[in-house]
């Protein structure tokens, strides 16, 4: 539907058209050019204004939707506050029980953010470099994580950047456990696929199956790649997600089992990571 400015413009054009009909052809052509230059910006401005108005109208969210989203956010905030209170209470109870049992207090993680700045072409799948070094408090063997789980550990440290060896490399073996059964094992490379590792040294007959979660155990690895189940800690703190079991098989003439584990972290798309200082 035409608006008032357009009606006025069309009226003027019609009036001028009648005048042009009475003018000589040469004079009429000159007037037409002048009028074209005069009125085209007007129509263009009107159209641009209407287009802009349509875009703004399309981007405006109805007030009812905003109110509903605000209420949902408030409800989520309250739920998080309740969950946080429960976690704090559980942490206080856990600390009390640990003191009664004579266990050392858990050390809170100190997280240092870092950005992946390079990869080693000779070891593309297994090594990256980050923009944090000794000046930032980074040390050799510190775990490197993402919100999805464990990525690797710091292997070499410079002043302003460090090398990180990723899960699946021969130099990044991890003591881990099956979350559902508490069965301990060791994460080792799986040569066929960089997105998969092997969890080995699982006890024969243990109820380990596909779909179960693998997390770090916090145990120490002694020479020979055996798990020292008496250790209270290791390079990797306990509870960091590693991945999920794909399948399980018997090895070593049936003496123990090993599982293929799909890594939780996509190591080929690392961008920002966190270095864990215990």
C-alpha positions in Angstrom: 0.0 0.0 0.0 1.3 3.4 -0.9 2.1 5.9 1.9 1.5 9.7 2.0 5.0 10.7 0.7 4.5 8.5 -2.3 1.1 9.9 -3.1 2.6 13.4 -3.0 5.5 12.4 -5.3 3.1 10.7 -7.7 0.9 13.8 -7.8 3.9 16.0 -8.6 5.1 13.6 -11.3 1.6 13.6 -12.9 1.5 17.4 -12.9 4.9 17.7 -14.4 4.0 15.2 -17.0 1.1 17.3 -18.2 3.4 20.3 -18.4 5.9 18.3 -20.4 3.3 17.4 -23.0 3.0 21.1 -23.9 6.8 21.8 -24.2 9.0 21.4 -27.3 10.7 18.0 -27.5 14.2 19.2 -26.8 13.1 21.2 -23.7 11.0 18.3 -22.5 14.0 16.0 -22.6 16.1 18.3 -20.6 13.4 18.7 -18.0 13.0 14.9 -17.8 16.6 14.4 -17.0 16.6 17.1 -14.3 13.4 15.6 -12.7 14.9 12.1 -12.8 18.0 13.3 -11.0 15.8 15.1 -8.5 13.2 12.4 -7.7 15.2 9.1 -7.9 17.0 9.8 -4.6 13.6 10.5 -3.0 12.1 7.1 -4.1 15.4 5.4 -3.2 15.3 6.9 0.3 11.7 6.0 0.8 12.4 2.4 -0.3 15.5 2.2 1.9 13.5 3.5 4.9 10.8 0.9 4.3 13.4 -1.9 4.0 15.1 -0.8 7.2 11.8 -0.7 9.0 11.0 -4.2 7.8 14.4 -5.5 9.0 14.0 -3.8 12.4 10.5 -5.2 12.7 11.7 -8.7 11.9 14.4 -8.5 14.5 12.2 -7.3 17.3 11.2 -10.1 19.7 7.7 -9.9 21.1 7.5 -8.8 24.8 5.8 -12.0 25.8 8.7 -14.1 24.4 11.2 -11.9 26.3 9.3 -12.2 29.5 9.0 -16.0 29.1 12.8 -16.3 28.4 13.6 -14.1 31.4 11.5 -16.4 33.6 13.2 -19.4 32.2 16.7 -17.9 32.9 15.6 -17.0 36.4 14.4 -20.6 37.0 17.7 -22.0 35.7 19.7 -19.6 37.9 17.8 -20.8 40.9 18.4 -24.4 40.0 22.1 -23.7 39.6 22.1 -21.9 43.0 20.5 -24.9 44.7 22.9 -27.3 43.0 25.8 -25.2 44.0 24.7 -25.2 47.6 24.3 -29.0 47.5 27.8 -29.4 46.1 29.3 -27.1 48.7 27.6 -29.0 51.4 28.8 -32.3 49.9 32.3 -30.9 49.6 32.3 -29.9 53.3 31.0 -33.3 54.3 33.6 -35.0 52.2 36.4 -32.9 53.7 35.2 -33.8 57.1 35.2 -37.5 56.3 38.6 -37.3 54.7 40.0 -35.7 57.9 38.5 -38.4 60.1 40.0 -41.1 57.9 43.4 -39.4 57.9 43.3 -38.7 54.1 45.0 -35.5 52.9 42.7 -32.7 51.8 42.0 -32.4 48.1 43.9 -29.7 46.4 41.8 -27.2 44.3 42.8 -27.0 40.7 44.4 -23.8 39.4 43.5 -23.4 35.7 45.7 -21.4 33.3 44.1 -20.6 30.0 46.2 -21.0 26.9 45.7 -20.9 23.1 47.0 -23.5 20.6 49.4 -21.7 18.3 51.1 -24.5 16.3 51.3 -28.2 15.5 54.3 -30.3 14.8 54.0 -31.5 11.1 56.1 -34.6 11.9 53.6 -35.6 14.7 50.4 -33.8 13.6 48.0 -35.9 15.6 50.0 -36.1 18.8 51.7 -32.7 19.5 50.6 -29.1 19.8 52.2 -25.9 21.0 50.5 -23.4 23.4 51.1 -19.7 24.1 51.9 -20.2 27.8 55.3 -21.0 29.4 57.3 -20.8 32.5 56.6 -17.1 32.9 52.9 -18.1 33.2 53.6 -20.8 35.8 53.5 -23.7 33.4 55.6 -26.7 34.3 56.4 -30.1 32.7 53.8 -32.8 33.3 51.0 -30.4 34.0 47.7 -31.8 32.6 46.0 -30.0 29.7 42.2 -30.1 29.5 39.2 -28.7 27.7 35.6 -28.5 28.8 35.1 -31.9 27.1 37.9 -33.7 29.0 41.6 -34.5 29.0 43.7 -33.5 26.0 47.2 -34.3 27.1 50.1 -33.1 29.2 52.9 -30.5 29.0 56.1 -32.2 27.8 58.4 -29.2 27.2 58.3 -25.7 28.6 59.8 -22.5 27.2 59.6 -19.0 28.6 56.5 -18.0 26.7 55.3 -21.2 25.0 55.1 -24.9 25.7 54.8 -28.2 23.9 51.9 -30.5 24.7 51.9 -34.2 24.0 48.3 -35.4 23.4 46.4 -38.5 24.4 47.3 -41.5 22.3 51.0 -40.7 22.1 53.5 -43.2 23.5 54.7 -40.4 25.8 51.2 -39.7 27.3 50.1 -42.8 29.1 47.4 -42.3 31.7 46.2 -44.2 34.7 42.4 -44.4 34.3 39.4 -46.3 35.5 35.9 -47.3 34.4 33.6 -44.9 36.1 30.7 -47.4 36.5 32.8 -50.3 37.8 35.9 -48.6 39.4 38.1 -51.0 37.4 41.6 -49.5 36.9 43.7 -49.6 33.7 46.1 -47.7 31.6 45.3 -45.6 28.6 47.7 -46.4 25.7 47.9 -45.6 22.0 45.7 -47.2 19.4 47.6 -47.0 16.1 44.7 -47.3 13.7 42.8 -44.1 14.6 44.1 -41.0 16.5 40.6 -40.4 17.9 40.7 -43.8 19.7 42.9 -45.1 22.6 43.3 -48.4 24.3 42.4 -49.0 28.0 44.4 -52.1 28.9 45.3 -54.2 32.0 41.6 -54.6 32.9 40.9 -57.7 35.1 39.6 -60.8 33.3 35.9 -61.2 33.7 35.2 -57.7 35.0 31.8 -56.3 33.9 33.2 -53.8 31.4 31.1 -53.0 28.4 30.5 -50.6 25.6 29.1 -47.2 26.5 30.8 -47.0 29.9 32.7 -43.8 30.8 36.5 -43.6 31.3 38.0 -41.0 33.7 41.4 -40.5 35.1 42.1 -42.4 38.3 44.7 -40.2 39.9 46.9 -43.2 40.5 50.6 -43.3 39.7 52.2 -45.2 36.9 55.3 -47.0 37.9 58.1 -48.3 35.5 56.8 -51.1 33.3 53.4 -49.2 32.7 51.8 -51.0 35.7 49.3 -49.3 37.9 50.4 -48.6 41.4 47.0 -48.9 43.2 48.5 -47.6 46.5 49.3 -44.2 45.0 47.3 -41.2 46.1 48.0 -39.1 43.1 49.8 -38.8 39.8 50.4 -36.5 36.9 46.6 -36.4 36.2 44.1 -35.6 38.9 41.3 -38.0 39.4 38.0 -37.6 37.7 38.9 -35.9 34.4 36.9 -37.4 31.6 38.8 -39.4 29.0 36.2 -41.0 26.8 33.7 -43.8 26.3 34.2 -47.5 25.7 33.5 -48.7 22.2 34.2 -52.4 22.7 36.1 -54.9 24.9 38.2 -58.0 24.1 40.3 -60.6 25.9 44.1 -60.3 25.3 47.2 -62.0 26.7 45.7 -65.5 26.2 42.7 -64.4 28.2 44.7 -63.2 31.2 43.2 -59.7 31.0 41.0 -57.5 29.0 41.4 -54.3 27.0 38.9 -51.8 25.6 38.9 -49.4 22.7 37.9 -45.9 24.0 36.6 -43.1 21.9 38.2 -39.9 23.2 36.0 -37.2 24.6 38.1 -34.4 23.1 38.5 -33.9 19.4 42.3 -33.5 19.3 42.4 -32.2 15.8 40.2 -29.2 16.5 41.9 -27.9 19.7 41.9 -24.1 19.9 41.7 -23.0 23.5 42.8 -25.2 26.4 43.4 -25.1 30.1 46.6 -26.1 31.9 45.9 -27.6 35.3 48.2 -26.7 38.2 47.5 -29.0 41.2 
